[in-house]
Amino acid sequence: MQSRIGKRRSIKSNRRTRFGTLACVSGISLLASCATTPTKSIQSSTVAELNRFCFSGDGKVRVTSEGQRYVTSYESLFDKSKGKFIFAASVPGKGEEVLEMKLPQRSGEKATAQGAFLKEVEPKRQKELGLFVSKLASFLEIYRNAESDQEAYQCQNGPTSGLCTKDKQAVLTWRKEESSLEVLIPGRTTILTLTGENLGDSYYKKATIDFRNNAQNKNILKLELFLTNCK
């Protein structure tokens, strides 16, 4: 797929960025029952698990939302130095649509998003999709802070699970299975779950981003990414 992302790859040093940002998941109740080691910054064990997700690459994506389900090509790029994430996919009947997110650069700022991709896949859920952007940004921030050794986030890690907090509030949890990783970013009305499966030599070949309404137990947006190339 010849996309606008190809024109934006000016920082080659970031091409190896992973979905790893996505991290810290599992049921919170599980974490209470397992031994964890507190740390002032994000521990290497958490970073290692999160790095198995690939956020810069291309392949196929299965998009599921209210009233829609289709498979198409996608391409993504996460530029950690600039705090930008770009996702482009071919929407049936529309052509290529893009989601471009910018992470907060300083305390008090919020993540921003532009592009028509989210509007096309679910025009009736724009308010909730704003929460989707916020939660995904929280995941990406965890990865950025891990790389730069900032202490905005603090994580506790067990051998197969962990919990990350910011300002003493739980941001996300993670849980590792034999060949998969699950990350949960909770909320009062919505939950974002990220699951990595089919672990290859260094990254998951399938990653699922599932955004649901808690009260209704209803899927708002689900992206199943089948990775062909991790860049």
N, C-alpha and C positions, 0 to 999 in steps of 0.2 A: 504494500500500500504506500503510494507516494503521498506523504502527508506534510503538513506545515511543521511538524516536529523536526523533520530532516533539515529544515532550514535554520533551526535554532540550536543545533549541536555545536556551539562554539567553544565549549569548555570540555575538552576531551578527558581531563583528569577525573571528571565526575561520572564517566560512562559506566563505572562498575558499581554504582549505587544500588543498594538492595531494598527490597520490599521490607527489609529488616526493620525499618522504622516502625513498622506496624506493631509492635510487640506487646508484651505483658498481658496474657490472657489465661483464664480459667475461671471456674466458679470461685467467688470470694470465700464461700464456705469451705472449699477445699484448702485454700491457703491457710485458714485458721488451724488446720489439723496437721500441717507439715512444718518442719523446722525451716526457718529462714534466717539469713544473715543480713542485718541492716548495713547500709552503706551510704556515704554522703553523696556519691554520684552513681551513675549507672554502671553496674558491675559487668565485667567482661563476659560472664556467662550469659547474661541477658543480651548483650550485644551480639555474641556469637549465634544465638538462636535467631534473633531478628534478622541477621545478615543472610539468612537462608531464603528470605523473601527477595524477589527481584523486582524493583520498581522502574528500571530502565530496560526496556526490551520490546519485543513484538511477538505477535502470535494471533490466536483466535480468542474471541470473547463471546460467551453466552450471556445475553442481557435479559433479565426477567424483571418486569415491573407490572403494575396493575394493568391488565388487559394487553400486555405485550410480552413477546418472547421471540428472540431471534439470535442467530449466530452470525458473527461478522469478524472482520479483521480489525486489529487494534495496534497501536504503537504508543509507548509511554516513555517519559523522560523525567527523572528527578534530579534537579540541580541543587545539591546541598549548599553550595557556597552562596547561592542567591536565594535559597529558600523557595524554589519554584517547582511545582509538579505539573506536568502537562500530559493529558490523556486524550488521544484522538481515535475515533472509531467511525466506521462507515455505517450510517443509519439508513435502513431501507427507505427508499423514496425521498431521502433528503441529501444524500451524499455524506462527505466527511464532516463530522461535528467534533468540537474540541471542548474539553474542560481544562481550564488553566487556573491553578490555585497558587496563591502567594501566602507564605507563612508569616506570622507576626515577626517583626524585626526588633521590637522592644517591648518592655513590660507594659501591659494595658492595651496593646493593640489586639485586633482580632484577625483571623485568617480571612482572606477575600477570595472570591472565585468569579470567573467570567467565562463566556463561551456558551454555546447553545446546546451542548450535549445533554445536560440534566433537564433542560426545558423540553427537549424532544422526547426523552424517554418517559417522563412523567409530569405533564404540565399541571396536573391538579394537586401536586404534592410539594409545591415550591417552599412552603414554610418549613416542612419537615426536612426537605432536602438541604435547607440551610444548616440544620443540625448535622446532616451527613457530612457536609463540608467541614464543620467544626470538629467533629469526632475524628475524621480522617486526618485533619491537620494536627490534632493532638498526637496521633500515632507518629506522624512524620517528624514532629518536634522531638519526640523521644529519641529517635535515631540521630537527628542533628546534634542534640545535646550530648549524646554518647560520644560522638566523634570529636566534638570540640571540648569535651570534659567540663562542660558547664554544670552547675549544680542546681539548676532550676527544678529538675526532677530528681526524686530519690527512689531507689528501688530496693526491695528485699527479695532475695533469691533463694530458692531451694534447689535441689538437684533436677527437678522436673517441672517447676512452676515458679512464678514470681508475681509481685505486686509493685506497681509504680505509682507514686503520688506526686502531687504538686500543691504547695501551700497546705499540706496535711490532708488533702482531699484525694481519694482514689481516682486515678485517671484511667488505668487499665490493668488487666491481669493477663498472664499467659500460662499455658499448660502444654507440656510436651508429651506426645505419645511416641511409640516406637519409630514411626516414619512420618509423623505429622506434627503440626504445631497449631494451637488455637489461641487466638488473641481476642479478648473481650473488652470493649470500651463501653461501659454502662452509662445510663442516663435516667432521668426521671420518667420520660415518656418514650424514649427510643433506645435501642441497643445496636451497636455496630460490632459485628463479629468478623474476624479475618482468620481464615483457615489455610494452612499450607499442606499440600499432599504431594505424593509421588516424588519423594526426595531423590535428587540426582547426586552427582559428585559434590556439588557445592550449593545448590539452590533447589527450591521446590518447583516442579514443572507445572503444577496447578496451584493457583491461589484463588480463593473465593472471598469476596467482600459482600457480606450480607447485612443489609440495613433494615431493621424491623420496628414496627410500632409495638411497644410493650403491652399496653392495655388491650389492644385488639388482636395481638399475636399475629399480625399481618405483615407480609413482606411489602416493603416500599420500593426497594431497589436491590437487586442481586446481580453481581458481576462475577462470572466464573472465567478466570483468565487461564488459558492453556498456552504456556510459554513455549515459543519456538527458539528464540534467541535472547540471551541476557547480555546486555551491552555495558 
